[in-house]
Structures are given as structure tokens and as C-alpha cells.
Amino acid sequence: MLRSAEIAKVSWPSSPVDLHWSSLSNGPWLGVSMVLRGPTIDSVQRSVLTSIIFFEEVSGGSSRKMNDSDVSKQIQQMVRFIRQEAEEKANEISVSAEEEFNIEKLQLVEAEKKKIRQEYERKDRQVEIRKKIEYSMQLNASRIKVLQAQDDVISSMKEAASKELLNVSHHHHFDILSHHHHEYRNLLKDLIVQCLLRLKESSVLLRCRKDDLHLVEHVLDSAAQEYADKANVDPPEIIIDKQVYLPPGPNHHDTHDLYCSGGVVLASRDGKIVCENTLDARLDVVFRKKLPEIRKQLFGQVVA
């Protein structure tokens, strides 16, 4: 039973440890305990708590009470031991905290680098897409210009061919006995026969230019008989529409008016079936049919 005790307290500023020791006046035991203050570390606390030591003084074979000098030495030894343990633990904590800080800093830096790379890649893709769009637009514009130039060339060719058609149908005005006159008259006959073979009607209505009326009347009977021989039928009734004529040839003063370079138009009596066999219509048909070949010969390839 504790009757009286001597109590001392040891502490130092750099360590979170207070030491308390007591010397029993009537016993051979020295008790040492500690109190941790401040931000205590669990590992230090466990190390110190397990370091409670009770010293026993033995003289000869009998126990005796320790004097103050011995107690002080023991206390100082314990203080040095605990301080060393605390400093080692503090160093471990500092190193561990530094490592964790470096790891966390590295992770943050890498995360920011990744964001920067992703942003750069995104903007780089946008630039590439913009370049491709601009290139595609410029390429399409160039293609359109090329196609437009090709169409202009083809249109000029068709216009030149239309002028040649006028030479076919206009020569008969100058000399009714000329070679061109007979050619155009035979051409009108062939055009009428071709329309009759298309229509296969017993009675048809014919329209022509007013300038070609006398030529059509001249070949009308022979055309009907030729059709009858080819189709093995009776000659059809061909009625010339003298109320409505086809437009005259193109006027150089006004190119927007309707015109006809020559030829004929035949229709059934009810007007439901029409066969347009004018020179301009035949030129359009031939031009559409031969257009890929014309493009290939002019430009080296077929342009879609």
C-alpha cells in the first residue's frame, strides 16, 4: 500500500512527451509513467507505454531503497531513450509525409498534363477537320468551275450545230432547182415517213413551217405511199394544219423567241400522240445520246 511518494515530472519542448515518476518511501520500487501531449502518434504512444519499467535495488541478497542519484540517472536514461524513439518516429513520419506529398503532386501534375494533351488533341482535330472542310469546299468550287467551262464549250458546239441546221433548210429560198433544195425536200419526206411509222395511225395531222409548206405538199403523197409499202397498210390520210405553223428559223435580233430550223411535227387526230421530228428536236436527241462520247473526246474522260 502506497504510504508516501516522491513525484517528479520531466518534459522537453521538442517532444510531445511528459514523464512522471514516483519513488515509494517504504518500498523498493520506482514507478515511471508518461503523458503524451499535442498531436500524439500512435506508434510512439505504444512504444512508450510498453516502456514502463520498475527498478528494484538489490544489496547483498536483500532489497533497499534507491537513492536520488540513481533515480535521476535512470530517469535521464529513459528520457534519452524515449526522445530517440520519438525523433526516429518523427523522421519516419516526415519521410512518409514527403513521399505522400511527392506522389500526390506527381498525380496532380500528370492529371493536368493529361488534360492539356486532351485539349490539344481536341483542338488539333478541330483544325484538321476545318482544313479538310476548306479543302473540300475549294475542290468542289474548282470542279464546278471546270464543269461550267466544259458545259460552255459543249453549249457553243451545240449552237454551232444549230447554225449548220439553218444552212440545211435555208438554201432552198435562193435556188429552187439547187442541189441543197432537193436534199432538204428528200429530208422532209424521210422525216414524214419516220413519224408515220411511229404513230401507225390511219389519219394524222401535220404541222410544218410556213416557208416549208410547198415542199411538204410536194412530197406528201410519195411519203404516204412509202409508209404504206413499208407497213403493208393502206396509205394514211395526212392533213396539213394551215392554221397553226411551226415557228420560223431563229432571229439573230431576238434569240429568246421560239424558233424552228426545219422539219415536221405529226400527231394523231385527237392530239394524244405527238411525234416531233424537227431538225432541232433531232439535234437535241443526238446530242443527249452522244454527250458522254463528246465529253470523252473533248476532255479525255467522262465527267459525271
C-alpha positions in Angstrom: 0.0 0.0 0.0 1.4 3.4 -1.0 2.1 5.5 2.1 4.1 8.3 0.7 5.7 9.1 -2.6 8.1 11.4 -4.2 6.8 12.6 -7.6 8.8 14.3 -10.4 7.9 15.5 -13.9 10.3 15.7 -16.8 9.4 17.3 -20.2 11.1 19.0 -23.1 9.9 21.4 -25.8 10.8 19.3 -28.9 9.0 16.1 -27.8 5.3 15.5 -27.2 6.0 13.5 -24.0 5.7 14.4 -20.3 7.3 11.9 -17.9 6.1 11.3 -14.3 8.0 9.2 -11.8 7.4 8.4 -8.2 9.6 6.8 -5.6 7.8 4.9 -2.8 9.2 5.8 0.6 8.5 2.5 2.1 9.1 0.1 -0.8 11.9 -1.0 -3.1 10.0 0.0 -6.4 10.4 3.0 -8.7 7.4 3.8 -10.8 7.6 5.6 -14.1 4.7 6.7 -16.3 4.3 9.2 -19.1 1.6 11.5 -20.5 1.6 12.3 -24.3 0.6 15.8 -25.3 -0.1 17.5 -28.6 -0.6 15.6 -31.9 0.3 12.2 -30.4 1.5 9.5 -32.9 0.0 6.0 -32.1 3.3 4.2 -32.8 5.2 6.5 -30.3 2.5 6.1 -27.7 2.6 2.3 -27.9 6.4 2.3 -27.8 6.5 4.5 -24.7 3.6 2.7 -22.9 5.4 -0.6 -23.2 8.5 1.0 -21.7 7.1 1.3 -18.1 9.9 -0.1 -16.1 10.1 -0.9 -12.5 13.5 -0.9 -11.0 14.5 -2.9 -7.9 17.6 -2.2 -5.9 19.3 -5.2 -4.5 22.2 -5.1 -1.9 23.8 -8.4 -0.9 20.7 -10.6 -1.2 18.3 -8.0 0.2 16.3 -5.1 -1.3 16.9 -1.5 -0.4 15.5 1.8 -1.3 17.2 3.6 -4.4 18.8 7.0 -3.6 18.0 10.1 -5.5 21.1 10.0 -7.7 20.3 6.5 -9.0 16.8 7.5 -9.7 17.9 10.6 -11.6 20.2 8.6 -13.8 17.5 6.1 -14.6 15.1 8.9 -15.4 17.7 10.6 -17.7 18.4 7.2 -19.5 14.7 6.7 -20.0 14.3 10.3 -21.3 17.1 9.8 -23.8 15.6 6.5 -25.0 12.1 8.0 -25.4 13.5 11.1 -27.1 15.4 8.9 -29.6 12.3 6.8 -30.3 10.2 10.0 -30.8 12.8 11.5 -33.1 13.0 8.3 -35.2 9.3 8.2 -35.4 9.1 11.9 -36.3 11.7 11.3 -39.1 9.7 8.3 -40.4 6.6 10.5 -40.4 8.4 13.3 -42.1 9.8 11.0 -44.8 6.4 9.3 -45.3 4.6 12.7 -45.5 7.2 13.9 -48.0 6.7 10.7 -50.1 3.0 11.1 -50.0 3.3 14.8 -50.9 5.5 13.9 -53.9 3.2 11.2 -55.0 0.1 13.5 -54.7 2.0 16.3 -56.5 3.0 13.9 -59.3 -0.5 12.7 -59.7 -1.8 16.2 -59.9 0.8 17.2 -62.4 0.1 14.1 -64.6 -3.6 14.8 -64.4 -3.1 18.4 -65.6 -0.7 17.2 -68.3 -3.4 14.7 -69.4 -6.0 17.5 -69.6 -3.6 19.7 -71.6 -2.9 16.8 -74.0 -6.6 16.0 -74.4 -7.4 19.7 -75.0 -4.5 20.0 -77.5 -5.7 16.8 -79.3 -9.2 18.1 -79.4 -8.2 21.5 -80.9 -5.8 19.7 -83.3 -8.7 17.5 -84.5 -10.8 20.6 -85.0 -8.1 22.3 -87.0 -7.7 19.1 -89.2 -11.5 19.0 -89.7 -11.6 22.7 -90.6 -8.7 22.2 -93.1 -10.5 19.2 -94.7 -13.7 21.2 -95.0 -12.0 24.1 -96.5 -10.0 21.8 -98.9 -13.3 20.1 -99.9 -15.0 23.4 -100.5 -12.2 24.6 -102.6 -12.0 21.4 -104.5 -15.8 21.4 -105.2 -15.6 25.0 -106.3 -12.8 24.1 -108.7 -14.8 21.2 -110.0 -17.8 23.4 -110.5 -15.7 25.9 -112.5 -14.3 23.1 -114.6 -17.7 21.6 -115.3 -19.1 25.0 -116.1 -16.3 25.6 -118.6 -16.9 22.2 -120.1 -20.6 23.0 -120.4 -19.8 26.3 -122.0 -17.7 24.5 -124.6 -20.4 21.9 -125.3 -23.1 24.6 -125.5 -21.0 26.5 -128.0 -20.7 23.3 -130.1 -24.4 22.8 -130.0 -25.0 26.4 -131.0 -22.7 25.9 -133.9 -24.5 22.8 -134.9 -27.8 24.7 -134.8 -26.4 27.2 -137.2 -25.5 24.4 -139.6 -29.1 23.2 -139.4 -30.1 26.6 -140.8 -27.9 26.1 -143.8 -29.7 22.8 -144.4 -33.2 24.4 -144.5 -32.5 27.9 -145.9 -30.8 27.1 -149.2 -34.0 26.3 -151.0 -35.0 30.0 -150.8 -32.3 31.1 -153.1 -32.5 28.5 -155.9 -35.4 26.1 -156.1 -33.5 23.9 -158.5 -30.3 23.8 -156.4 -28.8 20.6 -155.0 -29.5 21.7 -151.4 -33.1 22.2 -152.3 -33.5 18.6 -153.4 -31.6 17.4 -150.3 -33.9 19.2 -147.9 -37.0 18.1 -149.8 -36.0 14.5 -149.5 -35.1 15.0 -145.9 -38.7 16.3 -145.2 -40.1 13.2 -147.0 -37.9 10.9 -144.8 -39.0 12.7 -141.6 -42.7 12.3 -142.5 -42.3 8.6 -143.2 -40.4 8.1 -139.9 -43.3 9.9 -138.0 -45.9 7.7 -139.7 -44.0 4.6 -138.8 -44.0 5.8 -135.2 -47.7 6.8 -135.0 -49.2 3.9 -137.1 -52.4 5.9 -137.4 -54.8 5.9 -140.4 -55.3 9.6 -140.2 -52.8 12.2 -138.9 -52.3 15.9 -138.6 -49.1 17.5 -139.9 -47.5 20.8 -139.0 -44.6 22.5 -140.6 -43.0 25.9 -141.1 -44.9 28.2 -143.4 -41.8 28.5 -145.5 -41.7 24.7 -146.0 -45.3 24.3 -146.9 -44.9 24.0 -150.6 -42.1 21.4 -150.2 -44.2 19.3 -147.8 -47.2 19.4 -150.2 -44.8 18.2 -152.9 -43.6 15.1 -151.1 -46.8 14.3 -149.1 -48.2 11.7 -151.4 -44.9 9.9 -152.0 -44.2 9.8 -148.2 -47.7 8.3 -147.6 -47.1 5.7 -150.3 -43.7 4.8 -149.0 -45.1 4.3 -145.5 -47.9 2.1 -146.8 -45.3 -0.1 -148.7 -43.1 -0.4 -145.5 -46.0 -1.1 -143.1 -48.0 -3.1 -145.6 -51.1 -1.0 -145.0 -53.2 1.4 -147.0 -51.8 5.0 -147.4 -52.9 7.1 -144.4 -54.8 10.4 -144.6 -52.4 13.3 -143.9 -54.0 16.6 -143.1 -51.7 19.7 -143.2 -52.6 22.2 -140.4 -52.7 25.5 -142.3 -54.0 27.4 -139.3 -51.0 26.8 -136.9 -47.5 26.7 -138.3 -44.2 25.8 -136.6 -42.1 28.9 -135.7 -39.7 30.2 -138.3 -36.0 30.0 -138.1 -34.1 31.7 -135.3 -33.9 35.5 -135.4 -30.5 37.0 -134.8 -32.1 40.1 -133.3 -34.0 38.2 -130.6 -32.6 34.8 -129.7 -35.2 34.2 -126.9 -38.2 33.7 -129.3 -39.3 30.2 -130.2 -37.8 29.1 -133.4 -37.6 26.0 -135.7 -34.8 25.2 -138.0 -36.9 22.9 -140.1 -38.6 19.5 -140.1 -42.2 18.5 -139.3 -44.5 17.5 -136.4 -47.1 14.8 -136.8 -49.9 14.0 -134.3 -52.9 11.7 -134.1 -56.3 13.4 -134.9 -57.2 13.6 -131.3 -53.8 15.1 -130.4 -53.0 12.5 -127.7 -50.0 11.1 -129.6 -47.4 13.5 -131.0 -44.2 12.8 -132.9 -41.9 15.8 -133.0 -39.4 15.3 -135.9 -38.0 18.8 -136.3 -34.3 19.3 -137.0 -33.9 21.0 -133.6 -35.6 18.1 -131.8 -33.4 15.5 -133.6 -30.3 17.6 -132.7 -31.3 17.5 -129.0 -31.8 13.7 -129.1 -28.5 13.1 -130.8 -26.7 15.5 -128.5 -28.0 13.8 -125.4 -27.2 10.4 -126.7 -23.7 11.3 -127.8 -22.9 13.6 -124.9 -20.7 11.1 -122.9 -18.7 10.3 -126.1 -18.4 14.0 -126.9 -17.1 14.8 -123.3 -14.6 11.9 -123.5 -13.3 13.1 -126.9 -13.0 16.7 -125.7 -11.8 16.3 -122.1 -10.3 12.9 -122.0 -12.8 11.4 -119.6 -16.4 11.0 -118.9 -17.5 13.6 -116.3 -20.4 12.6 -114.2 
